[in-house]
Amino acid sequence: QVETYVHRIGRTARAGRGGRSCTLIGEGRRHLMKEVIKDAEEKNQRTAGANDKHKGPSSKNTGVIRSRTIPPAVVAHFVAKVGSLEPHVSEVLAAEAVARMDRIAEMEAMKAQNIIEHADEINARPQREWFASNKQKQSVKEAAKEKQQMIAEKVGTGMHRMTRKKRRAREAREELERFQEETRREREESGLQPKKQVNERTIKSSARAKKKQIEQKEKEHMEQSVYDEDATREMKRQQKEKKQKKRKVGAFGSDALGDSGLFDDEKIAFASKKSKSGEEKPAKSNYDFKGYDPDKPKRKSKKKSVHSFKSKSKYKRR
């Protein structure tokens, strides 16, 4: 950017001193050089205007930029010169690699010589121990093993991470086990034969059987026809009436004739009315749906609700 370039070039002249900088710019950065030149010209104009206003001594213009265009022949000459130096650069890099290898070989030879000369002293040194000794490492391993064993033993006994439902279920199971144990102990003390224990497996199996029975009933109910459903309902009603008759006991259980017919509910049956066409209507069922009847007479006078609109004139006077 222009600001960064101007800042770096300004470091060549400090504290009022003069300086000179040279910048090489290719075709890809020509737009940057144009912006720098434009910025320098604007700065020179502002400085000249300030000097004329105060009528002071004319100071030397700052930020003078001179551009030079290098001919392509000169550029090609120096490119060829740099290319001719490439073999010499390769020789220098190879020499540096050989010198590095010689330095490493010399270090390895010095290390082997020291090991041979001072082998007894080196072997007598204690083994380096970093953060913990072997004894401490072994004790840490044993403590970790004991902790893992303790955690494995307590699996399924803790309640701190259980939901409310699971915690209550476990408490209920424990209470049932305590009650069964007390019952078994009491029966053994009294000399009676202990009853069969109800454990979690039997509870789950009975729950599965009950659930299966309910699902079977629902399936049969879904497969049942409308006629069968009405017949079942009528049979239940008759059974209910029989039970109610059996409950009548005491002074009012029978009349003078002995058949309790005097106290039965009086039932009056009428013949079904025939329609105008002479056809009998079908029997009513729970699935007798009523649709919209366009011939049905509509109600003439509808009662207005409390919040209904009552008077237009009253509304206009508001």
LUMSE-350832 format. One line per 8 residues: number of its first residue (from 1); their letters; for each residue x, y, z of N, C-alpha, C. Coordinates in Angstrom, 2 decimals. Example, Ala and Ser with C-alpha at 12.3 -4.5 7.8 and 13.67 -1.06 7.14 Angstrom:
! LUMSE-350832
1 = AS = 13.19,-5.69,7.80,12.30,-4.50,7.80,13.20,-3.30,7.80; 12.85,-2.25,7.08,13.67,-1.06,7.14,12.90,0.03,7.87
***
This chain:
! LUMSE-350832
1 = QVETYVHR = 0.83,-1.19,0.00,0.00,0.00,0.00,0.87,1.25,0.00; 0.25,2.38,-0.42,1.01,3.63,-0.54,1.47,4.12,0.83; 0.61,4.01,1.86,0.98,4.51,3.18,2.19,3.77,3.73; 2.20,2.43,3.55,3.34,1.64,4.04,4.62,2.00,3.28; 4.49,2.18,1.96,5.68,2.52,1.17,6.26,3.87,1.59; 5.39,4.88,1.75,5.86,6.22,2.13,6.50,6.20,3.51; 5.93,5.40,4.43,6.49,5.31,5.77,7.91,4.72,5.74; 8.10,3.68,4.95,9.42,3.04,4.90,10.44,3.93,4.19
9 = IGRTARAG = 10.03,4.63,3.14,10.97,5.52,2.46,11.35,6.70,3.36; 10.40,7.14,4.19,10.68,8.27,5.09,11.73,7.96,6.12; 12.02,6.70,6.37,13.03,6.35,7.36,14.45,6.63,6.87; 14.64,6.97,5.57,15.99,7.29,5.07,16.42,8.70,5.46; 15.47,9.56,5.89,15.81,10.92,6.31,15.08,11.20,7.62; 15.86,11.45,8.68,15.28,11.65,10.01,15.75,12.98,10.59; 14.88,13.58,11.37,15.22,14.80,12.12,15.70,15.92,11.20; 15.02,16.14,10.06,15.36,17.24,9.17,16.54,16.98,8.26
17 = RGGRSCTL = 17.09,15.80,8.30,18.22,15.49,7.44,17.73,14.98,6.09; 18.61,15.08,5.09,18.28,14.62,3.76,18.61,13.15,3.59; 17.95,12.51,2.62,18.21,11.11,2.35,17.81,10.76,0.94; 18.26,9.63,0.49,17.97,9.18,-0.87,17.65,7.69,-0.83; 16.63,7.32,-1.57,16.22,5.92,-1.64,15.99,5.56,-3.10; 16.31,4.31,-3.40,16.12,3.79,-4.76,15.14,2.61,-4.71; 14.18,2.64,-5.60,13.15,1.61,-5.64,13.05,1.06,-7.04; 13.11,-0.27,-7.17,12.95,-0.93,-8.46,11.53,-1.45,-8.57
25 = IGEGRRHL = 10.83,-1.03,-9.62,9.42,-1.38,-9.81,9.25,-1.99,-11.19; 8.56,-3.15,-11.23,8.27,-3.79,-12.50,6.93,-3.34,-13.06; 6.52,-4.01,-14.14,5.27,-3.64,-14.79,4.05,-3.91,-13.89; 4.17,-4.91,-13.02,3.03,-5.25,-12.17,2.74,-4.24,-11.08; 3.71,-3.34,-10.78,3.53,-2.36,-9.71,3.58,-0.92,-10.21; 3.36,-0.72,-11.48,3.41,0.64,-11.99,2.32,1.53,-11.40; 1.12,0.94,-11.12,0.03,1.73,-10.54,0.41,2.26,-9.16; 1.22,1.45,-8.40,1.67,1.91,-7.10,2.60,3.12,-7.22
33 = MKEVIKDA = 3.49,3.11,-8.21,4.41,4.23,-8.41,3.65,5.49,-8.81; 2.60,5.34,-9.62,1.80,6.51,-10.02,1.13,7.15,-8.80; 0.60,6.35,-7.90,-0.04,6.90,-6.71,0.97,7.61,-5.81; 2.20,7.06,-5.71,3.25,7.70,-4.89,3.63,9.05,-5.48; 3.79,9.12,-6.80,4.14,10.39,-7.45,3.02,11.42,-7.25; 1.77,10.99,-7.40,0.63,11.90,-7.23,0.59,12.44,-5.79; 0.85,11.58,-4.83,0.84,12.01,-3.43,1.95,13.03,-3.17; 3.13,12.79,-3.76,4.25,13.72,-3.55,3.96,15.09,-4.18
41 = EEKNQRTA = 3.32,15.13,-5.36,2.99,16.41,-6.01,1.98,17.20,-5.17; 0.98,16.53,-4.63,0.01,17.23,-3.79,0.67,17.80,-2.54; 1.63,17.08,-1.99,2.32,17.56,-0.80,3.18,18.79,-1.13; 3.84,18.76,-2.28,4.65,19.92,-2.69,3.79,21.17,-2.87; 2.59,21.00,-3.48,1.69,22.14,-3.67,1.23,22.72,-2.34; 0.91,21.87,-1.37,0.48,22.38,-0.07,1.61,23.12,0.63; 2.84,22.60,0.52,3.99,23.26,1.16,4.27,24.61,0.53; 4.19,24.69,-0.83,4.43,25.97,-1.52,3.36,26.99,-1.16
49 = GANDKHKG = 2.11,26.60,-1.05,1.03,27.52,-0.67,1.21,28.07,0.73; 1.66,27.23,1.66,1.88,27.69,3.03,3.02,28.68,3.10; 4.09,28.50,2.31,5.23,29.45,2.30,4.82,30.80,1.73; 4.00,30.83,0.66,3.56,32.10,0.08,2.65,32.85,1.04; 1.84,32.15,1.82,0.89,32.81,2.72,1.63,33.52,3.84; 2.64,32.87,4.41,3.38,33.48,5.52,4.54,34.35,5.04; 4.82,34.36,3.74,5.89,35.18,3.15,7.21,34.95,3.85; 7.49,33.72,4.14,8.74,33.36,4.78,9.77,32.99,3.74
57 = PSSKNTGV = 10.95,32.65,4.18,11.99,32.23,3.23,11.59,30.92,2.57; 11.81,30.80,1.28,11.42,29.60,0.53,12.29,28.44,0.93; 11.66,27.42,1.42,12.40,26.22,1.84,12.50,25.25,0.66; 13.43,24.37,0.80,13.63,23.38,-0.26,12.46,22.43,-0.30; 11.92,22.15,-1.48,10.79,21.24,-1.61,11.19,19.84,-1.17; 10.25,19.20,-0.45,10.50,17.83,0.01,9.73,16.87,-0.87; 10.13,15.63,-0.82,9.44,14.59,-1.56,9.64,14.68,-3.05; 10.79,15.06,-3.48,11.07,15.12,-4.92,11.31,13.70,-5.43
65 = IRSRTIPP = 10.63,13.36,-6.49,10.73,12.01,-7.05,11.20,12.13,-8.50; 12.22,11.37,-8.80,12.73,11.31,-10.18,12.64,9.85,-10.62; 12.06,9.65,-11.77,11.92,8.30,-12.29,12.85,8.10,-13.47; 13.40,6.91,-13.58,14.28,6.55,-14.67,13.77,5.24,-15.26; 13.75,5.17,-16.57,13.32,3.95,-17.25,14.56,3.22,-17.74; 14.74,1.98,-17.31,15.90,1.18,-17.70,15.61,0.51,-19.02; 16.48,0.62,-20.00,16.25,-0.01,-21.30,16.21,-1.53,-21.18; 15.46,-2.20,-22.02,15.39,-3.67,-21.96,16.73,-4.34,-22.19
73 = AVVAHFVA = 17.61,-3.72,-23.00,18.92,-4.34,-23.27,19.74,-4.43,-21.99; 19.64,-3.35,-21.15,20.41,-3.37,-19.89,19.86,-4.46,-18.96; 18.55,-4.56,-18.94,17.93,-5.57,-18.07,18.33,-6.97,-18.53; 18.35,-7.20,-19.84,18.73,-8.52,-20.37,20.19,-8.82,-20.06; 21.05,-7.79,-20.11,22.47,-8.00,-19.82,22.67,-8.49,-18.39; 21.99,-7.84,-17.43,22.18,-8.23,-16.03,21.50,-9.56,-15.72; 20.42,-9.86,-16.43,19.80,-11.18,-16.23,20.75,-12.28,-16.68; 21.43,-12.07,-17.81,22.39,-13.06,-18.30,23.58,-13.18,-17.34
81 = KVGSLEPH = 23.99,-12.04,-16.75,25.11,-12.08,-15.81,24.75,-12.89,-14.56; 23.51,-12.69,-14.06,23.07,-13.46,-12.89,22.98,-14.94,-13.23; 22.50,-15.27,-14.44,22.42,-16.66,-14.86,23.79,-17.31,-14.97; 24.80,-16.54,-15.39,26.15,-17.11,-15.50,26.76,-17.42,-14.15; 26.27,-16.78,-13.08,26.79,-17.04,-11.74,26.14,-18.24,-11.08; 25.16,-18.86,-11.74,24.44,-19.98,-11.12,25.36,-21.17,-10.81; 26.30,-21.58,-11.71,27.19,-22.71,-11.36,28.05,-22.42,-10.15; 28.52,-21.18,-10.04,29.35,-20.82,-8.87,28.53,-20.89,-7.58
89 = VSEVLAAE = 27.26,-20.46,-7.65,26.38,-20.53,-6.47,26.17,-22.00,-6.07; 25.99,-22.87,-7.06,25.82,-24.29,-6.77,27.06,-24.88,-6.10; 28.25,-24.47,-6.56,29.49,-24.96,-5.95,29.59,-24.51,-4.49; 29.17,-23.27,-4.21,29.23,-22.77,-2.82,28.27,-23.56,-1.93; 27.06,-23.84,-2.42,26.09,-24.60,-1.64,26.59,-26.02,-1.36; 27.24,-26.64,-2.37,27.78,-27.99,-2.17,28.91,-27.97,-1.14; 29.75,-26.94,-1.19,30.85,-26.84,-0.22,30.30,-26.66,1.20; 29.22,-25.89,1.34,28.63,-25.71,2.66,28.04,-27.03,3.19
97 = AVARMDRI = 27.42,-27.83,2.31,26.88,-29.12,2.72,28.00,-30.06,3.17; 29.15,-30.08,2.44,30.28,-30.94,2.81,30.85,-30.51,4.16; 30.95,-29.18,4.37,31.48,-28.69,5.64,30.56,-29.10,6.81; 29.23,-29.06,6.57,28.29,-29.45,7.63,28.45,-30.93,7.96; 28.62,-31.78,6.94,28.81,-33.20,7.17,30.12,-33.47,7.90; 31.18,-32.73,7.55,32.47,-32.90,8.26,32.32,-32.53,9.73; 31.53,-31.48,10.01,31.34,-31.04,11.40,30.59,-32.10,12.21; 29.58,-32.70,11.58,28.80,-33.74,12.28,29.66,-34.98,12.52
105 = AEMEAMKA = 30.50,-35.36,11.53,31.37,-36.54,11.69,32.40,-36.31,12.79; 32.91,-35.09,12.88,33.89,-34.78,13.92,33.24,-34.87,15.31; 32.00,-34.42,15.43,31.30,-34.49,16.71,31.05,-35.95,17.11; 30.66,-36.80,16.14,30.42,-38.20,16.44,31.72,-38.90,16.87; 32.85,-38.57,16.21,34.14,-39.17,16.58,34.57,-38.74,17.98; 34.32,-37.47,18.32,34.68,-36.98,19.65,33.82,-37.69,20.72; 32.54,-37.92,20.39,31.65,-38.59,21.35,32.10,-40.03,21.58; 32.47,-40.76,20.49,32.94,-42.15,20.63,34.23,-42.22,21.43
113 = QNIIEHAD = 35.13,-41.26,21.22,36.40,-41.25,21.95,36.16,-41.03,23.45; 35.24,-40.12,23.79,34.94,-39.87,25.21,34.32,-41.11,25.86; 33.44,-41.83,25.11,32.81,-43.03,25.68,33.86,-44.10,25.95; 34.86,-44.24,25.05,35.91,-45.26,25.23,36.81,-44.90,26.41; 37.19,-43.64,26.51,38.14,-43.22,27.55,37.49,-43.19,28.93; 36.24,-42.77,29.00,35.57,-42.57,30.30,34.38,-43.52,30.46; 34.53,-44.78,30.00,33.41,-45.75,30.07,33.06,-46.08,31.51; 34.07,-46.30,32.38,33.80,-46.67,33.78,33.04,-45.55,34.50
121 = EINARPQR = 33.47,-44.33,34.29,32.82,-43.20,34.96,31.38,-43.01,34.47; 31.17,-43.21,33.17,29.82,-43.04,32.60,28.88,-44.11,33.12; 29.36,-45.37,33.21,28.50,-46.45,33.70,28.21,-46.34,35.19; 29.09,-45.69,35.93,28.89,-45.53,37.37,27.86,-44.45,37.68; 27.52,-43.61,36.75,26.53,-42.55,37.01,25.14,-43.16,37.22; 24.34,-42.58,38.11,22.97,-43.10,38.31,22.09,-42.81,37.08; 21.10,-43.69,36.89,20.20,-43.51,35.74,19.35,-42.27,35.93; 19.18,-41.54,34.85,18.39,-40.30,34.92,16.91,-40.63,35.17
129 = EWFASNKQ = 16.37,-39.98,36.17,14.95,-40.13,36.49,14.31,-38.75,36.40; 13.25,-38.71,35.62,12.63,-37.42,35.39,11.56,-37.14,36.44; 10.36,-37.13,36.16,9.33,-36.65,37.08,9.09,-37.58,38.26; 9.27,-38.88,38.11,9.03,-39.82,39.20,9.98,-40.99,39.08; 10.30,-41.58,40.23,11.18,-42.76,40.23,10.37,-44.00,39.87; 11.07,-45.11,39.71,10.37,-46.36,39.36,9.43,-46.82,40.48; 9.84,-46.58,41.74,9.00,-46.96,42.86,7.71,-46.13,42.89; 7.87,-44.83,42.63,6.69,-43.95,42.60,5.76,-44.32,41.44
137 = KQSVKEAA = 6.34,-44.66,40.30,5.52,-45.06,39.15,4.72,-46.32,39.46; 5.36,-47.29,40.15,4.68,-48.53,40.49,3.53,-48.29,41.47; 3.78,-47.41,42.45,2.72,-47.10,43.43,1.54,-46.40,42.76; 1.81,-45.53,41.79,0.73,-44.85,41.07,-0.09,-45.85,40.27; 0.58,-46.81,39.63,-0.14,-47.84,38.87,-1.04,-48.68,39.77; -0.51,-49.07,40.96,-1.31,-49.87,41.88,-2.53,-49.10,42.38; -2.34,-47.79,42.68,-3.47,-46.97,43.14,-4.53,-46.83,42.06; -4.10,-46.65,40.79,-5.06,-46.54,39.69,-5.83,-47.85,39.49
145 = KEKQQMIA = -5.13,-48.98,39.67,-5.78,-50.29,39.52,-6.83,-50.50,40.61; -6.50,-50.12,41.85,-7.46,-50.24,42.95,-8.69,-49.36,42.72; -8.47,-48.16,42.19,-9.58,-47.24,41.92,-10.50,-47.80,40.85; -9.91,-48.37,39.79,-10.72,-48.98,38.74,-11.55,-50.15,39.27; -10.94,-50.95,40.15,-11.66,-52.08,40.73,-12.82,-51.60,41.61; -12.59,-50.54,42.39,-13.64,-50.00,43.25,-14.79,-49.44,42.41; -14.46,-48.76,41.29,-15.50,-48.22,40.41,-16.32,-49.34,39.79; -15.63,-50.44,39.38,-16.34,-51.58,38.78,-17.27,-52.24,39.79
153 = EKVGTGMH = -16.88,-52.26,41.07,-17.75,-52.87,42.09,-18.99,-52.02,42.36; -18.87,-50.69,42.23,-19.98,-49.79,42.54,-20.88,-49.51,41.35; -20.61,-50.15,40.21,-21.44,-49.92,39.03,-22.86,-50.41,39.29; -23.85,-49.56,39.07,-25.25,-49.92,39.26,-25.79,-49.68,40.64; -24.95,-49.17,41.57,-25.41,-48.90,42.93,-25.62,-47.42,43.21; -24.96,-46.55,42.48,-25.10,-45.12,42.72,-26.39,-44.56,42.13; -26.85,-43.43,42.70,-28.09,-42.80,42.25,-27.88,-41.35,41.84; -26.66,-40.85,41.89,-26.46,-39.42,41.64,-26.66,-39.04,40.18
161 = RMTRKKRR = -26.56,-40.01,39.25,-26.77,-39.71,37.84,-28.04,-40.33,37.29; -28.91,-40.80,38.17,-30.15,-41.44,37.74,-31.24,-40.41,37.55; -32.17,-40.74,36.66,-33.36,-39.91,36.53,-34.31,-40.21,37.69; -35.32,-39.35,37.85,-36.25,-39.52,38.96,-37.04,-40.83,38.84; -37.41,-41.17,37.62,-38.18,-42.39,37.39,-37.37,-43.63,37.75; -36.11,-43.70,37.29,-35.27,-44.86,37.57,-34.95,-44.97,39.06; -34.73,-43.81,39.71,-34.41,-43.83,41.14,-35.59,-44.38,41.95; -36.80,-43.94,41.60,-37.98,-44.43,42.31,-38.21,-45.92,42.06
169 = AREAREEL = -37.94,-46.37,40.83,-38.09,-47.80,40.53,-37.10,-48.63,41.35; -35.87,-48.16,41.47,-34.89,-48.90,42.28,-35.29,-48.91,43.75; -35.77,-47.78,44.26,-36.20,-47.75,45.66,-37.36,-48.72,45.90; -38.29,-48.79,44.92,-39.41,-49.72,45.06,-38.94,-51.17,45.07; -37.96,-51.50,44.20,-37.43,-52.87,44.17,-36.75,-53.23,45.50; -35.97,-52.28,46.02,-35.29,-52.54,47.29,-36.29,-52.73,48.43; -37.35,-51.91,48.43,-38.38,-52.05,49.46,-39.08,-53.40,49.36; -39.36,-53.85,48.12,-39.99,-55.15,47.92,-39.09,-56.28,48.39
177 = ERFQEETR = -37.79,-56.19,48.12,-36.85,-57.22,48.56,-36.78,-57.28,50.09; -36.78,-56.12,50.75,-36.75,-56.11,52.22,-38.02,-56.75,52.79; -39.17,-56.39,52.20,-40.44,-56.95,52.69,-40.48,-58.46,52.50; -40.02,-58.96,51.35,-40.01,-60.41,51.11,-39.06,-61.12,52.06; -37.93,-60.49,52.36,-36.97,-61.11,53.27,-37.56,-61.20,54.69; -38.25,-60.13,55.11,-38.88,-60.17,56.43,-39.98,-61.23,56.48; -40.77,-61.31,55.40,-41.84,-62.31,55.37,-41.27,-63.74,55.41; -40.22,-63.96,54.65,-39.60,-65.30,54.63,-39.05,-65.67,56.01
185 = REREESGL = -38.44,-64.71,56.70,-37.86,-64.97,58.01,-38.97,-65.29,59.03; -40.09,-64.53,58.93,-41.19,-64.77,59.86,-41.81,-66.15,59.64; -41.97,-66.56,58.35,-42.55,-67.86,58.06,-41.62,-68.99,58.50; -40.31,-68.79,58.36,-39.37,-69.82,58.82,-39.41,-69.96,60.34; -39.54,-68.82,61.04,-39.60,-68.88,62.50,-40.87,-69.56,62.98; -41.98,-69.31,62.25,-43.26,-69.92,62.64,-43.39,-71.36,62.13; -42.46,-71.83,61.32,-42.47,-73.21,60.85,-43.29,-73.42,59.60; -43.71,-72.36,58.95,-44.48,-72.48,57.72,-43.56,-72.57,56.52
193 = QPKKQVNE = -44.11,-73.08,55.42,-43.32,-73.20,54.20,-43.21,-71.82,53.53; -42.00,-71.38,53.16,-41.85,-70.04,52.55,-42.52,-69.97,51.19; -43.09,-68.80,50.93,-43.75,-68.58,49.64,-42.72,-68.34,48.55; -43.22,-68.43,47.34,-42.34,-68.18,46.18,-41.96,-66.70,46.13; -40.68,-66.43,45.96,-40.19,-65.05,45.94,-40.51,-64.39,44.60; -40.95,-63.14,44.69,-41.23,-62.35,43.49,-40.01,-61.48,43.20; -39.31,-61.81,42.15,-38.13,-61.03,41.80,-38.41,-60.15,40.58; -37.37,-59.46,40.16,-37.53,-58.51,39.04,-37.87,-59.24,37.74
201 = RTIKSSAR = -37.35,-60.45,37.57,-37.61,-61.20,36.33,-39.08,-61.57,36.22; -39.67,-62.06,37.33,-41.09,-62.43,37.29,-41.99,-61.21,37.08; -41.61,-60.07,37.67,-42.40,-58.85,37.48,-42.39,-58.43,36.02; -41.21,-58.49,35.41,-41.10,-58.09,34.00,-41.86,-59.04,33.09; -41.79,-60.35,33.40,-42.50,-61.32,32.56,-44.01,-61.14,32.66; -44.52,-60.88,33.88,-45.96,-60.64,34.04,-46.40,-59.36,33.36; -45.54,-58.33,33.42,-45.87,-57.06,32.74,-45.92,-57.26,31.23; -44.98,-58.07,30.70,-44.98,-58.34,29.26,-46.23,-59.13,28.85
209 = AKKKQIEQ = -46.61,-60.08,29.68,-47.80,-60.87,29.37,-49.07,-60.00,29.38; -49.16,-59.10,30.38,-50.31,-58.21,30.45,-50.35,-57.27,29.25; -49.23,-56.76,28.88,-49.16,-55.87,27.73,-49.56,-56.60,26.46; -49.10,-57.84,26.32,-49.45,-58.64,25.15,-50.95,-58.91,25.11; -51.55,-59.15,26.28,-52.99,-59.40,26.35,-53.78,-58.16,25.93; -53.33,-56.98,26.39,-54.01,-55.73,26.02,-53.92,-55.48,24.53; -52.74,-55.72,23.96,-52.56,-55.53,22.52,-53.46,-56.49,21.72; -53.61,-57.72,22.23,-54.46,-58.69,21.54,-55.92,-58.24,21.57
217 = KEKEHMEQ = -56.37,-57.71,22.71,-57.74,-57.21,22.82,-57.98,-56.04,21.88; -57.02,-55.13,21.82,-57.16,-53.98,20.92,-57.22,-54.43,19.46; -56.41,-55.43,19.12,-56.41,-55.94,17.75,-57.77,-56.58,17.41; -58.31,-57.37,18.35,-59.61,-57.97,18.11,-60.71,-56.92,18.00; -60.60,-55.87,18.83,-61.60,-54.81,18.76,-61.55,-54.07,17.42; -60.35,-53.86,16.88,-60.20,-53.18,15.59,-60.75,-54.04,14.45; -60.58,-55.35,14.57,-61.05,-56.26,13.52,-62.55,-56.56,13.61; -63.19,-56.14,14.71,-64.60,-56.44,14.93,-65.47,-55.57,14.01
225 = SVYDEDAT = -66.56,-56.16,13.50,-67.47,-55.41,12.63,-68.44,-54.59,13.48; -69.22,-53.74,12.81,-70.18,-52.89,13.50,-71.28,-53.74,14.13; -71.73,-54.76,13.40,-72.80,-55.63,13.91,-72.34,-56.38,15.17; -71.13,-56.91,15.12,-70.61,-57.63,16.28,-70.46,-56.71,17.49; -70.06,-55.47,17.23,-69.89,-54.52,18.33,-71.24,-54.19,18.98; -72.26,-54.00,18.15,-73.60,-53.72,18.70,-74.12,-54.94,19.48; -73.87,-56.13,18.96,-74.32,-57.33,19.65,-73.61,-57.49,21.00; -72.32,-57.19,21.05,-71.57,-57.27,22.30,-72.09,-56.27,23.32
233 = REMKRQQK = -72.38,-55.06,22.86,-72.91,-54.04,23.75,-74.28,-54.45,24.32; -75.13,-55.03,23.48,-76.46,-55.49,23.94,-76.34,-56.62,24.95; -75.39,-57.53,24.72,-75.18,-58.64,25.65,-74.69,-58.12,27.01; -73.82,-57.13,27.00,-73.34,-56.56,28.26,-74.47,-55.87,29.02; -75.35,-55.21,28.27,-76.48,-54.53,28.92,-77.41,-55.54,29.59; -77.67,-56.66,28.92,-78.53,-57.70,29.50,-77.90,-58.32,30.74; -76.60,-58.54,30.69,-75.91,-59.10,31.86,-75.97,-58.14,33.05; -75.86,-56.86,32.77,-75.94,-55.85,33.82,-77.33,-55.85,34.46
241 = EKKQKKRK = -78.37,-55.98,33.64,-79.73,-56.02,34.17,-79.95,-57.25,35.05; -79.39,-58.39,34.65,-79.53,-59.61,35.45,-78.86,-59.45,36.81; -77.70,-58.82,36.82,-76.99,-58.60,38.10,-77.78,-57.69,39.02; -78.41,-56.64,38.45,-79.20,-55.73,39.27,-80.43,-56.44,39.85; -81.04,-57.36,39.10,-82.19,-58.10,39.62,-81.78,-59.04,40.74; -80.60,-59.63,40.66,-80.14,-60.55,41.70,-79.83,-59.82,43.00; -79.50,-58.52,42.91,-79.17,-57.76,44.11,-80.40,-57.44,44.95; -81.63,-57.52,44.37,-82.85,-57.17,45.10,-83.16,-58.28,46.11
249 = VGAFGSDA = -82.88,-57.98,47.35,-83.12,-58.93,48.44,-83.84,-58.20,49.56; -84.37,-58.93,50.54,-85.02,-58.30,51.69,-86.52,-58.25,51.52; -87.14,-57.21,52.15,-88.61,-57.11,52.17,-89.17,-56.84,50.79; -88.42,-56.10,49.98,-88.92,-55.76,48.65,-88.34,-56.65,47.57; -87.77,-57.77,47.94,-87.20,-58.67,46.97,-88.25,-59.39,46.17; -89.47,-59.63,46.74,-90.54,-60.32,46.02,-91.88,-59.75,46.49; -92.85,-59.83,45.66,-94.18,-59.35,46.01,-95.04,-60.51,46.49; -96.35,-60.27,46.53,-97.25,-61.32,47.04,-97.27,-62.54,46.15
257 = LGDSGLFD = -97.06,-62.33,44.87,-97.06,-63.46,43.95,-95.76,-64.24,44.00; -94.70,-63.58,44.51,-93.43,-64.28,44.65,-92.49,-64.13,43.47; -92.88,-63.31,42.48,-91.98,-63.17,41.33,-91.41,-61.77,41.22; -91.66,-60.92,42.24,-91.14,-59.55,42.28,-91.48,-58.76,41.04; -92.58,-59.14,40.39,-92.97,-58.39,39.19,-93.61,-57.07,39.51; -94.12,-56.94,40.76,-94.75,-55.68,41.15,-93.78,-54.53,41.22; -92.50,-54.84,41.56,-91.50,-53.79,41.78,-90.57,-53.60,40.59; -90.85,-54.32,39.51,-90.02,-54.14,38.31,-90.35,-52.82,37.64
265 = DEKIAFAS = -89.40,-52.30,36.94,-89.64,-51.07,36.17,-90.60,-51.35,35.05; -91.59,-50.47,34.94,-92.59,-50.65,33.90,-91.99,-50.26,32.56; -92.10,-51.12,31.61,-91.55,-50.88,30.28,-92.69,-50.88,29.27; -92.78,-49.82,28.52,-93.82,-49.69,27.50,-93.14,-49.67,26.16; -93.51,-50.54,25.27,-92.92,-50.63,23.94,-93.93,-50.20,22.91; -93.52,-49.44,21.98,-94.36,-48.98,20.89,-93.83,-49.56,19.59; -94.72,-49.77,18.68,-94.32,-50.25,17.36,-93.61,-49.13,16.63; -92.60,-49.46,15.87,-91.84,-48.44,15.14,-92.72,-47.80,14.07
273 = KKSKSGEE = -92.63,-46.49,14.02,-93.44,-45.76,13.05,-92.88,-45.95,11.66; -93.79,-46.14,10.75,-93.38,-46.28,9.37,-93.33,-44.92,8.69; -92.44,-44.81,7.75,-92.34,-43.56,7.01,-93.50,-43.42,6.04; -93.59,-42.25,5.43,-94.68,-42.00,4.49,-94.62,-42.95,3.30; -93.45,-43.32,2.92,-93.31,-44.25,1.79,-93.64,-45.68,2.19; -93.75,-45.94,3.49,-94.09,-47.28,3.95,-92.89,-48.12,4.31; -91.66,-47.59,4.18,-90.46,-48.35,4.48,-90.04,-48.09,5.92; -89.59,-49.12,6.60,-89.12,-48.96,7.97,-87.70,-48.39,7.97
281 = KPAKSNYD = -87.44,-47.55,8.98,-86.10,-46.97,9.10,-85.13,-48.02,9.64; -83.87,-47.94,9.25,-82.90,-48.90,9.77,-82.64,-48.67,11.26; -82.17,-49.72,11.94,-81.89,-49.60,13.38,-80.73,-48.64,13.61; -80.83,-47.92,14.77,-79.80,-46.95,15.09,-78.54,-47.66,15.55; -77.43,-47.06,15.22,-76.14,-47.61,15.61,-75.23,-46.47,16.05; -74.10,-46.82,16.67,-73.13,-45.79,17.08,-72.46,-45.13,15.89; -72.56,-45.78,14.74,-71.92,-45.26,13.54,-72.95,-44.67,12.58; -74.06,-44.16,13.14,-75.09,-43.54,12.32,-74.77,-42.05,12.21
289 = FKGYDPDK = -74.06,-41.67,11.16,-73.61,-40.29,11.00,-74.70,-39.47,10.30; -74.79,-38.24,10.69,-75.77,-37.31,10.10,-75.02,-36.25,9.31; -75.35,-36.10,8.08,-74.72,-35.08,7.25,-75.60,-33.84,7.14; -75.21,-32.95,6.27,-75.98,-31.71,6.09,-77.22,-32.00,5.26; -78.37,-31.55,5.76,-79.64,-31.76,5.09,-80.12,-30.43,4.51; -80.09,-30.25,3.19,-80.52,-28.96,2.62,-82.02,-28.72,2.73; -82.83,-29.81,2.87,-84.29,-29.65,2.96,-84.76,-29.33,4.36; -83.85,-29.37,5.35,-84.25,-29.11,6.72,-84.65,-27.65,6.88
297 = PKRKSKKK = -85.81,-27.34,7.49,-86.23,-25.93,7.64,-85.29,-25.18,8.58; -84.94,-23.99,8.20,-84.03,-23.17,8.99,-84.82,-22.40,10.04; -84.11,-22.01,11.10,-84.74,-21.25,12.15,-84.97,-19.81,11.67; -86.19,-19.34,11.85,-86.55,-18.01,11.30,-85.93,-16.90,12.15; -86.14,-16.95,13.44,-85.66,-15.86,14.31,-84.47,-16.38,15.12; -83.36,-15.76,14.91,-82.16,-16.13,15.65,-81.96,-15.17,16.80; -81.72,-15.69,17.97,-81.50,-14.84,19.13,-80.11,-14.22,19.05; -80.09,-12.89,19.25,-78.81,-12.19,19.17,-78.00,-12.45,20.44
305 = SVHSFKSK = -76.69,-12.56,20.25,-75.81,-12.76,21.39,-75.56,-11.44,22.10; -74.87,-11.50,23.20,-74.62,-10.30,24.00,-73.73,-9.33,23.26; -72.72,-9.86,22.57,-71.72,-9.01,21.91,-72.05,-8.76,20.43; -73.26,-9.08,20.01,-73.59,-8.88,18.60,-73.86,-7.40,18.32; -73.75,-7.01,17.05,-73.95,-5.63,16.63,-75.45,-5.33,16.63; -75.88,-4.29,17.39,-77.30,-4.06,17.60,-77.86,-2.87,16.84; -77.14,-1.76,16.81,-77.71,-0.55,16.24,-76.67,0.16,15.41; -77.00,0.40,14.13,-76.09,1.15,13.28,-76.08,2.62,13.63
313 = SKYKRR = -77.25,3.13,13.98,-77.31,4.57,14.33,-76.52,4.87,15.59; -76.57,3.97,16.54,-75.79,4.17,17.77,-74.31,4.11,17.47; -73.94,3.26,16.53,-72.53,3.15,16.15,-72.05,4.44,15.48; -72.94,5.08,14.66,-72.57,6.31,13.96,-72.45,7.48,14.91; -73.19,7.47,16.01,-73.14,8.61,16.95,-71.87,8.62,17.77; -71.11,7.55,17.76,-69.89,7.49,18.59,-68.80,8.40,18.04
***
